[in-house]
Amino acid sequence: MKEYHFYGWQTAVVPAVTEEFPGIYSPQALYDALRGVWCRQTCAPRMRQDWSGENPTMGQCSITAFLAQDIFGGRVYGILRPGGNYHCYNAVGDVVFDLTSEQFGDEILCYRDNPEQFREEHFRKEEKWKRYLYLREALLRRTMLPLSDKLNGFRESFVQTI
């Protein structure tokens, strides 16, 4: 079994409630796909100076959590952070997972008794709405690639390992 480092990955056994994103059948599969989609453009503007390919989850929490909600249902909750912003994560029934928890390194976050977050509130910020749409469209493009394109990508990465 592949090992992940995001919070809750071991128990994140949650089926997709939509077939809109082919191949995204679990939070782990979503994480794998998003690793190739998260970028400086999808990062929160106030955190872009800290974003890097080594820390791709930096500044991606709310747009990722709401996209995960689109795919798996459930609710989005927020952990109050210094400065008054909320770090968003997902809960589907009793299953809690945070696809962007790696941005905090070894810091331990509390995933209990946090307020629910609503997209209507978060997406009042036009820049956040645009980042969410960009992330969603990029994920759609990534999951909708024709099989021949996916195989070409596999072939290229395979040849590089030889």
C-alpha positions, 0 to 999 in steps of 0.5 A, a space after each residue: 500500500 502506498 504511504 501518504 503524509 496528509 492527515 487522515 490518509 489511513 482512514 480516508 476510505 470515502 467513495 466519490 459521489 460523482 463520476 465527473 472526475 474519472 479515476 478519482 475514486 478516493 481522497 488518495 487518488 484525488 491527492 495524487 492527481 492534485 500533486 500534478 495540478 497545484 501550482 503557484 497560481 492556485 496558491 493563496 496570494 498571501 502565501 505565494 512567496 512560500 509556495 514551492 514544488 517541494 511544498 505544493 500544498 502551501 496555500 491550497 486548503 480552502 479551494 482543495 477542501 471545497 473541490 474534495 467536497 464536490 467529489 466526496 460530499 460531506 462538510 468542510 471545517 476550519 481550524 482557526 490560525 494565527 492572523 484570523 484565517 481558517 485552515 480548511 479540511 474535510 469530514 465525510 461522516 466520521 471520516 476526517 481528512 486534510 489533503 493539504 496538511 503537509 504544508 504545516 510540516 511537523 505542526 500538530 493541528 486539532 481536527 475536533 470542534 472546529 466551525 463549519 466553513 461555507 463556500 458562499 463565504 469563502 468564494 465572496 473573495 473573487 480571487 479565491 473563486 477564480 483559484 477554485 475554478 482554475 484548480 477544478 478545470 485543471 483537475 478535469 483536464 488531467 482526469 479527462 486526458 485521452 488514454 493515449 496521452 496518459 500512456 505517452 506520459 507514462 512512457 516518457 517517465 518510464 524511459 527516463 528511469 531506464 
